[in-house]
């Protein structure tokens, strides 16, 4: 099963969800991309200031290194090949995708470090719930 996580800029929520899903699930694979079709940059997360806290939390709390991951622009072919699409951004920022699930995870750049950590904990719970619902492992 192929899962696609989409958030505004693909530098926090969706990257963390993708990494957790791929670390925890068996027999399924996740990808992530930016929800803004205008987001063209394909930058290494370690080079994006907004991603520094997410990289730190994921490394220290989950043992997952996101620093060499790249932000990826929105690509309709990614949506078309996904079995499940999950949007993680403000609905005004995300593309409208028929049948997509929406998780209300706040934009991490607007939160302090404690808020970021709490949002990532919530994200992990939802990822584990998704894996369980598709018969993976969680």
VMD Tcl script that draws the C-alpha trace (Angstrom):
set ca {
  {0.00 0.00 0.00}
  {1.27 3.47 -0.89}
  {0.59 6.41 1.40}
  {1.16 10.07 0.54}
  {1.46 12.74 3.23}
  {1.05 16.36 2.12}
  {1.74 19.49 4.17}
  {2.31 23.11 3.21}
  {6.05 23.16 2.47}
  {7.13 19.53 3.07}
  {9.68 20.53 5.73}
  {8.00 19.37 8.94}
  {4.74 17.52 9.40}
  {4.64 15.46 6.22}
  {8.35 14.61 6.36}
  {7.99 13.43 9.97}
  {4.87 11.40 9.11}
  {6.60 9.80 6.12}
  {9.65 8.86 8.20}
  {7.59 7.44 11.07}
  {5.33 5.50 8.73}
  {8.29 3.98 6.89}
  {10.00 3.12 10.19}
  {6.92 1.46 11.74}
  {4.93 -0.09 8.86}
  {5.48 -3.46 7.25}
  {4.54 -4.02 3.62}
  {3.63 -0.41 2.88}
  {5.54 2.69 1.84}
  {4.95 6.38 2.39}
  {6.08 9.47 0.51}
  {5.53 13.14 1.21}
  {5.32 16.35 -0.79}
  {4.51 20.03 -0.48}
  {0.86 21.02 -0.70}
  {1.54 24.30 -2.42}
  {1.76 23.71 -6.16}
  {3.95 26.82 -6.37}
  {6.56 25.28 -4.01}
  {9.31 24.50 -6.50}
  {12.36 24.19 -4.27}
  {13.91 20.79 -3.81}
  {16.09 21.59 -0.84}
  {17.79 19.40 1.73}
  {15.91 19.76 5.01}
  {19.12 20.55 6.89}
  {19.43 23.68 4.72}
  {15.96 24.98 5.60}
  {15.85 27.00 8.84}
  {12.22 26.09 9.51}
  {13.13 22.39 9.60}
  {15.88 22.60 12.25}
  {13.60 21.94 15.22}
  {11.83 19.06 13.49}
  {15.16 17.49 12.59}
  {16.30 17.84 16.21}
  {13.10 16.37 17.72}
  {12.96 13.47 15.29}
  {16.62 12.59 15.93}
  {16.53 12.94 19.73}
  {13.07 11.53 20.44}
  {12.65 8.92 17.67}
  {16.17 8.15 16.44}
  {15.15 9.17 12.92}
  {17.51 11.43 10.95}
  {15.66 13.75 8.56}
  {18.62 16.04 7.81}
  {19.40 14.46 4.44}
  {15.75 14.31 3.32}
  {14.66 16.72 0.60}
  {11.52 18.80 0.34}
  {9.57 17.70 -2.70}
  {7.16 19.79 -4.75}
  {3.58 18.71 -5.23}
  {3.30 16.20 -8.05}
  {-0.07 14.96 -9.29}
  {1.48 11.62 -10.26}
  {2.33 11.03 -6.58}
  {-1.33 11.57 -5.71}
  {-2.50 9.32 -8.54}
  {-0.25 6.45 -7.43}
  {-1.19 6.67 -3.73}
  {-3.73 4.37 -2.14}
  {-4.26 6.80 0.73}
  {-3.58 10.55 0.74}
  {-3.35 12.41 4.05}
  {-3.21 16.20 4.20}
  {-1.58 17.75 7.26}
  {-1.85 21.46 6.49}
  {-4.43 24.17 6.90}
  {-7.14 23.28 4.46}
  {-6.62 26.67 2.79}
  {-2.97 25.71 2.06}
  {-3.54 22.15 0.88}
  {-4.67 21.13 -2.57}
  {-8.21 19.78 -2.70}
  {-7.91 16.07 -3.32}
  {-11.01 13.90 -3.56}
  {-11.00 11.21 -0.88}
  {-8.00 12.60 1.02}
  {-7.98 12.27 4.79}
  {-7.22 15.44 6.71}
  {-5.35 15.52 10.02}
  {-5.46 18.77 11.93}
  {-1.78 19.12 12.85}
  {-0.75 22.79 13.34}
  {2.03 24.34 11.28}
  {5.14 23.61 13.31}
  {6.93 26.87 12.47}
  {4.21 28.73 14.39}
  {4.80 26.75 17.61}
  {7.43 26.96 20.33}
  {9.63 23.90 20.94}
  {7.16 22.36 23.42}
  {4.32 22.87 20.96}
  {6.35 21.33 18.15}
  {7.11 18.29 20.29}
  {3.43 17.92 21.27}
  {2.36 18.16 17.62}
  {4.88 15.48 16.63}
  {3.64 13.22 19.44}
  {0.09 13.67 18.09}
  {1.35 12.98 14.59}
  {3.01 9.75 15.74}
  {-0.24 8.58 17.34}
  {-2.13 9.21 14.09}
  {0.54 7.47 12.00}
  {0.38 4.42 14.28}
  {-3.42 4.45 14.07}
  {-3.25 4.59 10.26}
  {-0.79 1.69 10.14}
  {-3.04 -0.34 12.43}
  {-6.10 0.44 10.29}
  {-4.44 -0.88 7.12}
  {-3.18 -4.03 8.81}
  {0.46 -3.00 9.00}
  {2.09 -2.94 12.36}
  {2.05 -0.22 14.98}
}
mol new
graphics top color blue
foreach p $ca { graphics top sphere $p radius 0.5 }
foreach p [lrange $ca 0 end-1] q [lrange $ca 1 end] { graphics top cylinder $p $q radius 0.2 }
display resetview
